[in-house]
Amino acid sequence: MDNYVDNPLTIVGVVIFLIGMSIFCFGKKWIVLRLVFCDRSMFSQIFFGGIITIFGLILLYLSGAFN
């Protein structure tokens, strides 16, 4: 029963990845996200969502989650 993850870098990477994917996919539909991004264009929300997602993937790679 050793299936849990105890590496904090992996946990942070997953959380950041999920936040980035949420912004990327649902940025125009969630009113709270529109307020955070000051109701910018859809392109900027996709751009920022992509950047945050890539940052999360980099953290996951550095933590060794893909080994």
N, C-alpha and C positions, 0 to 999 in steps of 0.2 A: 504494500500500500504506500509506495513512495512516489506517487504520481503528482504531488503538488510541487509548485515552483517556489523556491525560496531566494532566488536571485532578484534583488530589487531593480536591477537594470532591465530585466525581462518584463517585470510587472509595469514599470514606467513606460517602456516601449510599447507594450500592448495598449495601455490606456491612451497614450498619445496617438497611436495608430488609429484607434477607434474614434477618437475625437476628430482627427483629420478626415477619416472616411465619412463621418457624419456631416461635417461641413461640406465636403465634396459632393455628397449625394443629396442632402436635404437642405442645403443652404438657402434656397429661395422659399421653401415651404415653412420653415420654423421661424416664427416671428422674433423669438429671442435672439437667434443668430443674426437676423437682419438688423436688430438693434445694436448688437455687438459690432457689426461691420458697418454701421452708420448707413444702412440701406444702400450699399454700393451695388455696382453692376454684378450680374451673374458671373462674368469673367473673373472679377477680382475674388469672389467667393470660391470659385473653382481653383484659382491660382493659390490662394492661401490654404485651402483644404489639401491641395496636392503637396505643397511645401511641408505642412504639418505631417501628412501621411509619410512622406519620404523621410522626415526626421525620425518618426517612430520606427520605420523600417531600419534605418541606420542604427538606432539604439538596439533593436532586436538582433541585428547582425553582430554588433559589438559584444552583446551579451552571450553569444554562442547558441542562440536559439535555433539556428538553421543547421547545426552540426548533426 
